Every structure is written in C-alpha cells, then in structure tokens.
Amino acid sequence: MPVYIVASIRITDRAGYEKYQAGFMEIFAKYRGELLGVSDAPQVIEGEWPFTRAVLLRFPDEAEARRWYESPEYRQLSRHRWNASTGTVISFEGFPASTAP
C-alpha cells in the first residue's frame, strides 16, 4: 500500500535550509520515493497556516518510507532542516490503486 508523507514547514533560516535542500534529492532517490509537490506559497482553503512550505511525498510502502527516513545519511542531512526550520511531518497509508474511492 502506498504511504504518503506531508511536511508542513516554517523556514527560519533560508541559508541553512538550502544546505538541506542541496542534498535532499540525491538521498531521496535511493529509496523509491516520489516528490509529488512542494510549495512555498500553498493556498489556505480553510483554517490557519503558520508555515512557509508544504511538501508531499509518496513511497511504495511504509517499509520503504521508514528505510528512507531512518537512514543514517538522511538523519545526518536532516540536521540542517532541524536547525533552519520548525514544522510537522506526518505519514499515512493511501488506498491501493484498485480500491481508491
């Protein structure tokens, strides 16, 4: 079953965050993930949005998502993100392609 990861991020140090961005795709590509969307100006349809960036990722399954997120190389790179931003990251299972509503 596919797994989606949504990151809501408030960037506080653009130069520091760019260090994270510079290494992201090289590591991410090793784990069969798909970058579905990134926006520095998402439109708020309802509620409040105290963030400056939205990111949507998809992995083929939870095991591969965990393998990426918990990999030593990604954990090391994430330090730049943690030092340069605050935010919330969530994951959830999607529907199998044949049973989507």
N, CA, C and O atoms as CSV, one atom per row, in Angstrom:
chain,resi,resn,atom,element,x,y,z
A,1,MET,N,N,0.837,-1.167,0.000
A,1,MET,CA,C,0.000,0.000,0.000
A,1,MET,C,C,0.891,1.242,0.000
A,1,MET,O,O,1.869,1.291,0.745
A,2,PRO,N,N,0.573,2.240,-0.817
A,2,PRO,CA,C,1.410,3.434,-0.831
A,2,PRO,C,C,1.322,4.193,0.494
A,2,PRO,O,O,0.307,4.151,1.189
A,3,VAL,N,N,2.390,4.873,0.817
A,3,VAL,CA,C,2.448,5.713,2.012
A,3,VAL,C,C,2.783,7.126,1.575
A,3,VAL,O,O,3.679,7.347,0.760
A,4,TYR,N,N,2.049,8.076,2.128
A,4,TYR,CA,C,2.261,9.495,1.836
A,4,TYR,C,C,2.876,10.164,3.054
A,4,TYR,O,O,2.545,9.836,4.193
A,5,ILE,N,N,3.766,11.094,2.801
A,5,ILE,CA,C,4.350,11.919,3.857
A,5,ILE,C,C,4.056,13.368,3.508
A,5,ILE,O,O,4.317,13.820,2.393
A,6,VAL,N,N,3.509,14.087,4.478
A,6,VAL,CA,C,3.217,15.508,4.323
A,6,VAL,C,C,4.043,16.267,5.343
A,6,VAL,O,O,3.988,15.980,6.539
A,7,ALA,N,N,4.805,17.231,4.867
A,7,ALA,CA,C,5.605,18.075,5.757
A,7,ALA,C,C,5.095,19.503,5.664
A,7,ALA,O,O,4.988,20.070,4.576
A,8,SER,N,N,4.786,20.072,6.807
A,8,SER,CA,C,4.403,21.479,6.926
A,8,SER,C,C,5.557,22.162,7.643
A,8,SER,O,O,5.841,21.855,8.801
A,9,ILE,N,N,6.218,23.079,6.967
A,9,ILE,CA,C,7.490,23.609,7.456
A,9,ILE,C,C,7.451,25.134,7.530
A,9,ILE,O,O,6.910,25.804,6.650
A,10,ARG,N,N,8.033,25.657,8.591
A,10,ARG,CA,C,8.248,27.106,8.715
A,10,ARG,C,C,9.761,27.320,8.691
A,10,ARG,O,O,10.458,26.994,9.652
A,11,ILE,N,N,10.254,27.866,7.594
A,11,ILE,CA,C,11.689,28.089,7.431
A,11,ILE,C,C,12.083,29.353,8.187
A,11,ILE,O,O,11.502,30.418,7.981
A,12,THR,N,N,13.073,29.223,9.062
A,12,THR,CA,C,13.538,30.357,9.864
A,12,THR,C,C,14.930,30.829,9.466
A,12,THR,O,O,15.348,31.929,9.827
A,13,ASP,N,N,15.643,29.994,8.722
A,13,ASP,CA,C,16.996,30.318,8.263
A,13,ASP,C,C,17.134,29.776,6.844
A,13,ASP,O,O,17.458,28.605,6.649
A,14,ARG,N,N,16.888,30.628,5.863
A,14,ARG,CA,C,16.860,30.186,4.467
A,14,ARG,C,C,18.207,29.595,4.027
A,14,ARG,O,O,18.228,28.571,3.344
A,15,ALA,N,N,19.317,30.213,4.402
A,15,ALA,CA,C,20.640,29.712,4.006
A,15,ALA,C,C,20.896,28.326,4.601
A,15,ALA,O,O,21.430,27.449,3.924
A,16,GLY,N,N,20.522,28.132,5.842
A,16,GLY,CA,C,20.680,26.828,6.474
A,16,GLY,C,C,19.791,25.779,5.829
A,16,GLY,O,O,20.207,24.636,5.641
A,17,TYR,N,N,18.567,26.168,5.489
A,17,TYR,CA,C,17.628,25.237,4.861
A,17,TYR,C,C,18.105,24.841,3.469
A,17,TYR,O,O,17.861,23.719,3.024
A,18,GLU,N,N,18.771,25.739,2.791
A,18,GLU,CA,C,19.292,25.431,1.458
A,18,GLU,C,C,20.347,24.330,1.505
A,18,GLU,O,O,20.518,23.606,0.524
A,19,LYS,N,N,21.054,24.190,2.617
A,19,LYS,CA,C,22.004,23.079,2.779
A,19,LYS,C,C,21.244,21.753,2.782
A,19,LYS,O,O,21.705,20.765,2.211
A,20,TYR,N,N,20.088,21.739,3.424
A,20,TYR,CA,C,19.236,20.554,3.434
A,20,TYR,C,C,18.736,20.249,2.016
A,20,TYR,O,O,18.820,19.115,1.545
A,21,GLN,N,N,18.225,21.265,1.361
A,21,GLN,CA,C,17.697,21.094,0.013
A,21,GLN,C,C,18.762,20.577,-0.951
A,21,GLN,O,O,18.471,19.739,-1.804
A,22,ALA,N,N,19.982,21.067,-0.821
A,22,ALA,CA,C,21.054,20.698,-1.741
A,22,ALA,C,C,21.346,19.199,-1.720
A,22,ALA,O,O,21.747,18.645,-2.744
A,23,GLY,N,N,21.157,18.535,-0.595
A,23,GLY,CA,C,21.445,17.117,-0.500
A,23,GLY,C,C,20.229,16.217,-0.532
A,23,GLY,O,O,20.365,14.994,-0.554
A,24,PHE,N,N,19.038,16.801,-0.535
A,24,PHE,CA,C,17.816,16.010,-0.390
A,24,PHE,C,C,17.596,15.008,-1.519
A,24,PHE,O,O,17.460,13.813,-1.254
A,25,MET,N,N,17.559,15.460,-2.763
A,25,MET,CA,C,17.164,14.588,-3.866
A,25,MET,C,C,18.125,13.425,-4.064
A,25,MET,O,O,17.687,12.328,-4.409
A,26,GLU,N,N,19.400,13.629,-3.860
A,26,GLU,CA,C,20.367,12.545,-4.029
A,26,GLU,C,C,20.064,11.389,-3.080
A,26,GLU,O,O,20.121,10.224,-3.473
A,27,ILE,N,N,19.745,11.713,-1.838
A,27,ILE,CA,C,19.416,10.677,-0.851
A,27,ILE,C,C,18.020,10.119,-1.118
A,27,ILE,O,O,17.825,8.903,-1.122
A,28,PHE,N,N,17.071,10.985,-1.337
A,28,PHE,CA,C,15.676,10.598,-1.539
A,28,PHE,C,C,15.529,9.604,-2.697
A,28,PHE,O,O,14.760,8.649,-2.595
A,29,ALA,N,N,16.244,9.816,-3.773
A,29,ALA,CA,C,16.131,8.977,-4.972
A,29,ALA,C,C,16.521,7.527,-4.715
A,29,ALA,O,O,16.084,6.638,-5.445
A,30,LYS,N,N,17.318,7.274,-3.714
A,30,LYS,CA,C,17.760,5.911,-3.407
A,30,LYS,C,C,16.662,5.051,-2.796
A,30,LYS,O,O,16.813,3.833,-2.710
A,31,TYR,N,N,15.566,5.660,-2.371
A,31,TYR,CA,C,14.551,4.943,-1.601
A,31,TYR,C,C,13.198,4.841,-2.309
A,31,TYR,O,O,12.170,4.666,-1.654
A,32,ARG,N,N,13.191,4.946,-3.603
A,32,ARG,CA,C,11.990,4.767,-4.425
A,32,ARG,C,C,10.856,5.715,-4.072
A,32,ARG,O,O,9.688,5.414,-4.315
A,33,GLY,N,N,11.202,6.860,-3.500
A,33,GLY,CA,C,10.189,7.855,-3.187
A,33,GLY,C,C,9.874,8.721,-4.395
A,33,GLY,O,O,10.673,8.830,-5.325
A,34,GLU,N,N,8.711,9.328,-4.367
A,34,GLU,CA,C,8.315,10.278,-5.404
A,34,GLU,C,C,8.008,11.614,-4.734
A,34,GLU,O,O,7.264,11.669,-3.754
A,35,LEU,N,N,8.572,12.662,-5.257
A,35,LEU,CA,C,8.269,14.010,-4.795
A,35,LEU,C,C,7.065,14.473,-5.598
A,35,LEU,O,O,7.183,14.770,-6.786
A,36,LEU,N,N,5.902,14.536,-4.948
A,36,LEU,CA,C,4.655,14.861,-5.641
A,36,LEU,C,C,4.369,16.350,-5.687
A,36,LEU,O,O,3.705,16.828,-6.606
A,37,GLY,N,N,4.863,17.084,-4.704
A,37,GLY,CA,C,4.613,18.521,-4.708
A,37,GLY,C,C,5.383,19.241,-3.626
A,37,GLY,O,O,5.617,18.708,-2.541
A,38,VAL,N,N,5.774,20.467,-3.942
A,38,VAL,CA,C,6.428,21.371,-2.996
A,38,VAL,C,C,5.896,22.761,-3.296
A,38,VAL,O,O,5.810,23.158,-4.458
A,39,SER,N,N,5.540,23.500,-2.260
A,39,SER,CA,C,5.082,24.865,-2.467
A,39,SER,C,C,5.561,25.760,-1.340
A,39,SER,O,O,5.453,25.418,-0.162
A,40,ASP,N,N,6.089,26.908,-1.719
A,40,ASP,CA,C,6.429,27.935,-0.737
A,40,ASP,C,C,5.287,28.940,-0.592
A,40,ASP,O,O,5.412,29.931,0.128
A,41,ALA,N,N,4.181,28.681,-1.273
A,41,ALA,CA,C,3.013,29.562,-1.171
A,41,ALA,C,C,1.720,28.761,-1.336
A,41,ALA,O,O,0.932,29.043,-2.239
A,42,PRO,N,N,1.491,27.750,-0.463
A,42,PRO,CA,C,0.250,26.987,-0.599
A,42,PRO,C,C,-0.950,27.879,-0.284
A,42,PRO,O,O,-0.870,28.777,0.554
A,43,GLN,N,N,-2.037,27.621,-0.956
A,43,GLN,CA,C,-3.256,28.401,-0.724
A,43,GLN,C,C,-4.033,27.768,0.422
A,43,GLN,O,O,-4.355,26.580,0.391
A,44,VAL,N,N,-4.324,28.568,1.418
A,44,VAL,CA,C,-5.103,28.095,2.557
A,44,VAL,C,C,-6.578,28.149,2.168
A,44,VAL,O,O,-7.113,29.213,1.857
A,45,ILE,N,N,-7.215,26.999,2.189
A,45,ILE,CA,C,-8.631,26.918,1.845
A,45,ILE,C,C,-9.491,27.043,3.086
A,45,ILE,O,O,-10.583,27.609,3.044
A,46,GLU,N,N,-8.989,26.508,4.196
A,46,GLU,CA,C,-9.744,26.543,5.441
A,46,GLU,C,C,-8.767,26.491,6.607
A,46,GLU,O,O,-7.778,25.760,6.551
A,47,GLY,N,N,-9.024,27.241,7.640
A,47,GLY,CA,C,-8.167,27.227,8.826
A,47,GLY,C,C,-6.981,28.165,8.700
A,47,GLY,O,O,-6.959,29.074,7.870
A,48,GLU,N,N,-5.997,27.917,9.549
A,48,GLU,CA,C,-4.800,28.759,9.574
A,48,GLU,C,C,-3.596,27.961,9.102
A,48,GLU,O,O,-3.554,26.741,9.259
A,49,TRP,N,N,-2.626,28.641,8.528
A,49,TRP,CA,C,-1.422,28.003,8.017
A,49,TRP,C,C,-0.215,28.792,8.511
A,49,TRP,O,O,0.168,29.779,7.884
A,50,PRO,N,N,0.387,28.381,9.610
A,50,PRO,CA,C,1.522,29.126,10.162
A,50,PRO,C,C,2.871,28.712,9.569
A,50,PRO,O,O,3.915,28.976,10.165
A,51,PHE,N,N,2.853,28.062,8.395
A,51,PHE,CA,C,4.071,27.541,7.803
A,51,PHE,C,C,4.443,28.317,6.535
A,51,PHE,O,O,3.661,29.131,6.044
A,52,THR,N,N,5.636,28.057,6.016
A,52,THR,CA,C,6.084,28.726,4.805
A,52,THR,C,C,6.296,27.754,3.651
A,52,THR,O,O,6.577,28.182,2.531
A,53,ARG,N,N,6.166,26.465,3.901
A,53,ARG,CA,C,6.403,25.463,2.859
A,53,ARG,C,C,5.565,24.221,3.132
A,53,ARG,O,O,5.381,23.813,4.279
A,54,ALA,N,N,5.064,23.632,2.053
A,54,ALA,CA,C,4.356,22.352,2.123
A,54,ALA,C,C,5.043,21.376,1.177
A,54,ALA,O,O,5.422,21.740,0.064
A,55,VAL,N,N,5.200,20.125,1.629
A,55,VAL,CA,C,5.857,19.093,0.826
A,55,VAL,C,C,5.007,17.825,0.879
A,55,VAL,O,O,4.520,17.438,1.941
A,56,LEU,N,N,4.833,17.185,-0.276
A,56,LEU,CA,C,4.087,15.933,-0.359
A,56,LEU,C,C,4.959,14.879,-1.042
A,56,LEU,O,O,5.413,15.067,-2.170
A,57,LEU,N,N,5.184,13.763,-0.334
A,57,LEU,CA,C,5.992,12.657,-0.836
A,57,LEU,C,C,5.156,11.384,-0.874
A,57,LEU,O,O,4.192,11.236,-0.122
A,58,ARG,N,N,5.538,10.467,-1.763
A,58,ARG,CA,C,4.883,9.160,-1.805
A,58,ARG,C,C,5.959,8.077,-1.889
A,58,ARG,O,O,6.949,8.215,-2.607
A,59,PHE,N,N,5.742,7.006,-1.144
A,59,PHE,CA,C,6.606,5.832,-1.179
A,59,PHE,C,C,5.744,4.620,-1.508
A,59,PHE,O,O,4.538,4.639,-1.262
A,60,PRO,N,N,6.342,3.566,-2.058
A,60,PRO,CA,C,5.538,2.397,-2.415
A,60,PRO,C,C,4.914,1.692,-1.211
A,60,PRO,O,O,3.870,1.053,-1.332
A,61,ASP,N,N,5.564,1.814,-0.044
A,61,ASP,CA,C,5.019,1.183,1.163
A,61,ASP,C,C,5.684,1.804,2.396
A,61,ASP,O,O,6.637,2.575,2.288
A,62,GLU,N,N,5.157,1.446,3.558
A,62,GLU,CA,C,5.658,2.019,4.810
A,62,GLU,C,C,7.105,1.617,5.077
A,62,GLU,O,O,7.887,2.417,5.589
A,63,ALA,N,N,7.462,0.391,4.735
A,63,ALA,CA,C,8.830,-0.069,4.984
A,63,ALA,C,C,9.847,0.796,4.248
A,63,ALA,O,O,10.887,1.145,4.807
A,64,GLU,N,N,9.553,1.139,3.003
A,64,GLU,CA,C,10.490,1.953,2.229
A,64,GLU,C,C,10.532,3.392,2.767
A,64,GLU,O,O,11.597,4.009,2.792
A,65,ALA,N,N,9.398,3.920,3.189
A,65,ALA,CA,C,9.369,5.263,3.780
A,65,ALA,C,C,10.206,5.306,5.055
A,65,ALA,O,O,10.967,6.250,5.268
A,66,ARG,N,N,10.070,4.303,5.887
A,66,ARG,CA,C,10.853,4.230,7.132
A,66,ARG,C,C,12.334,4.057,6.842
A,66,ARG,O,O,13.183,4.662,7.495
A,67,ARG,N,N,12.635,3.217,5.846
A,67,ARG,CA,C,14.036,2.986,5.480
A,67,ARG,C,C,14.706,4.298,5.075
A,67,ARG,O,O,15.853,4.553,5.442
A,68,TRP,N,N,13.983,5.132,4.313
A,68,TRP,CA,C,14.500,6.451,3.914
A,68,TRP,C,C,14.653,7.358,5.138
A,68,TRP,O,O,15.729,7.901,5.388
A,69,TYR,N,N,13.566,7.515,5.894
A,69,TYR,CA,C,13.563,8.474,6.997
A,69,TYR,C,C,14.578,8.117,8.081
A,69,TYR,O,O,15.188,9.000,8.683
A,70,GLU,N,N,14.751,6.836,8.322
A,70,GLU,CA,C,15.650,6.387,9.391
A,70,GLU,C,C,17.070,6.090,8.906
A,70,GLU,O,O,17.913,5.674,9.701
A,71,SER,N,N,17.348,6.295,7.622
A,71,SER,CA,C,18.688,6.017,7.099
A,71,SER,C,C,19.703,6.981,7.722
A,71,SER,O,O,19.389,8.150,7.944
A,72,PRO,N,N,20.897,6.505,7.999
A,72,PRO,CA,C,21.926,7.380,8.592
A,72,PRO,C,C,22.214,8.607,7.740
A,72,PRO,O,O,22.438,9.693,8.275
A,73,GLU,N,N,22.212,8.444,6.411
A,73,GLU,CA,C,22.520,9.583,5.550
A,73,GLU,C,C,21.418,10.644,5.598
A,73,GLU,O,O,21.715,11.839,5.586
A,74,TYR,N,N,20.150,10.221,5.652
A,74,TYR,CA,C,19.081,11.212,5.751
A,74,TYR,C,C,19.045,11.844,7.138
A,74,TYR,O,O,18.814,13.047,7.258
A,75,ARG,N,N,19.267,11.064,8.172
A,75,ARG,CA,C,19.272,11.623,9.531
A,75,ARG,C,C,20.355,12.699,9.654
A,75,ARG,O,O,20.132,13.736,10.278
A,76,GLN,N,N,21.516,12.453,9.064
A,76,GLN,CA,C,22.589,13.444,9.110
A,76,GLN,C,C,22.187,14.704,8.341
A,76,GLN,O,O,22.398,15.816,8.825
A,77,LEU,N,N,21.616,14.539,7.161
A,77,LEU,CA,C,21.181,15.694,6.372
A,77,LEU,C,C,20.070,16.465,7.089
A,77,LEU,O,O,20.024,17.694,7.020
A,78,SER,N,N,19.184,15.756,7.771
A,78,SER,CA,C,18.044,16.392,8.450
A,78,SER,C,C,18.465,17.408,9.499
A,78,SER,O,O,17.687,18.300,9.840
A,79,ARG,N,N,19.660,17.291,10.007
A,79,ARG,CA,C,20.129,18.263,10.998
A,79,ARG,C,C,20.060,19.689,10.450
A,79,ARG,O,O,19.753,20.624,11.190
A,80,HIS,N,N,20.342,19.855,9.174
A,80,HIS,CA,C,20.243,21.194,8.566
A,80,HIS,C,C,18.797,21.691,8.605
A,80,HIS,O,O,18.546,22.861,8.895
A,81,ARG,N,N,17.849,20.800,8.313
A,81,ARG,CA,C,16.427,21.179,8.347
A,81,ARG,C,C,16.001,21.512,9.765
A,81,ARG,O,O,15.322,22.513,9.994
A,82,TRP,N,N,16.400,20.671,10.725
A,82,TRP,CA,C,16.013,20.911,12.117
A,82,TRP,C,C,16.579,22.228,12.640
A,82,TRP,O,O,15.920,22.913,13.423
A,83,ASN,N,N,17.792,22.590,12.219
A,83,ASN,CA,C,18.406,23.841,12.676
A,83,ASN,C,C,17.854,25.071,11.969
A,83,ASN,O,O,17.972,26.184,12.480
A,84,ALA,N,N,17.254,24.880,10.799
A,84,ALA,CA,C,16.833,26.020,9.986
A,84,ALA,C,C,15.319,26.163,9.863
A,84,ALA,O,O,14.837,27.055,9.165
A,85,SER,N,N,14.562,25.288,10.539
A,85,SER,CA,C,13.110,25.344,10.394
A,85,SER,C,C,12.427,24.640,11.558
A,85,SER,O,O,13.061,23.932,12.341
A,86,THR,N,N,11.132,24.851,11.649
A,86,THR,CA,C,10.274,24.085,12.543
A,86,THR,C,C,9.143,23.543,11.690
A,86,THR,O,O,8.900,24.032,10.587
A,87,GLY,N,N,8.460,22.545,12.193
A,87,GLY,CA,C,7.359,22.032,11.392
A,87,GLY,C,C,6.784,20.751,11.927
A,87,GLY,O,O,7.125,20.289,13.016
A,88,THR,N,N,5.901,20.191,11.129
A,88,THR,CA,C,5.223,18.947,11.436
A,88,THR,C,C,5.340,18.034,10.223
A,88,THR,O,O,5.142,18.467,9.087
A,89,VAL,N,N,5.661,16.776,10.471
A,89,VAL,CA,C,5.750,15.788,9.397
A,89,VAL,C,C,4.849,14.627,9.790
A,89,VAL,O,O,4.970,14.083,10.888
A,90,ILE,N,N,3.942,14.248,8.890
A,90,ILE,CA,C,3.038,13.135,9.152
A,90,ILE,C,C,3.140,12.117,8.012
A,90,ILE,O,O,3.549,12.450,6.899
A,91,SER,N,N,2.763,10.874,8.311
A,91,SER,CA,C,2.668,9.859,7.261
A,91,SER,C,C,1.345,9.129,7.420
A,91,SER,O,O,0.793,9.033,8.516
A,92,PHE,N,N,0.850,8.617,6.298
A,92,PHE,CA,C,-0.383,7.831,6.339
A,92,PHE,C,C,-0.443,6.948,5.105
A,92,PHE,O,O,0.128,7.264,4.061
A,93,GLU,N,N,-1.154,5.823,5.252
A,93,GLU,CA,C,-1.318,4.905,4.140
A,93,GLU,C,C,-2.358,5.432,3.171
A,93,GLU,O,O,-3.373,6.005,3.566
A,94,GLY,N,N,-2.081,5.224,1.893
A,94,GLY,CA,C,-3.041,5.558,0.842
A,94,GLY,C,C,-3.873,4.339,0.494
A,94,GLY,O,O,-3.743,3.283,1.113
A,95,PHE,N,N,-4.710,4.493,-0.482
A,95,PHE,CA,C,-5.524,3.379,-0.966
A,95,PHE,C,C,-4.765,2.619,-2.043
A,95,PHE,O,O,-4.040,3.223,-2.833
A,96,PRO,N,N,-4.922,1.307,-2.084
A,96,PRO,CA,C,-4.381,0.578,-3.230
A,96,PRO,C,C,-5.058,1.104,-4.506
A,96,PRO,O,O,-6.229,1.481,-4.469
A,97,ALA,N,N,-4.346,1.129,-5.607
A,97,ALA,CA,C,-4.856,1.711,-6.850
A,97,ALA,C,C,-6.204,1.126,-7.260
A,97,ALA,O,O,-7.048,1.843,-7.796
A,98,SER,N,N,-6.416,-0.150,-7.017
A,98,SER,CA,C,-7.661,-0.795,-7.459
A,98,SER,C,C,-8.861,-0.527,-6.563
A,98,SER,O,O,-9.993,-0.833,-6.938
A,99,THR,N,N,-8.621,0.056,-5.347
A,99,THR,CA,C,-9.754,0.258,-4.423
A,99,THR,C,C,-9.944,1.726,-4.047
A,99,THR,O,O,-10.697,2.021,-3.119
A,100,ALA,N,N,-9.295,2.639,-4.728
A,100,ALA,CA,C,-9.466,4.065,-4.407
A,100,ALA,C,C,-10.929,4.449,-4.611
A,100,ALA,O,O,-11.559,4.027,-5.580
A,101,PRO,N,N,-11.471,5.262,-3.680
A,101,PRO,CA,C,-12.880,5.652,-3.807
A,101,PRO,C,C,-13.135,6.535,-5.017
A,101,PRO,O,O,-14.272,6.942,-5.255
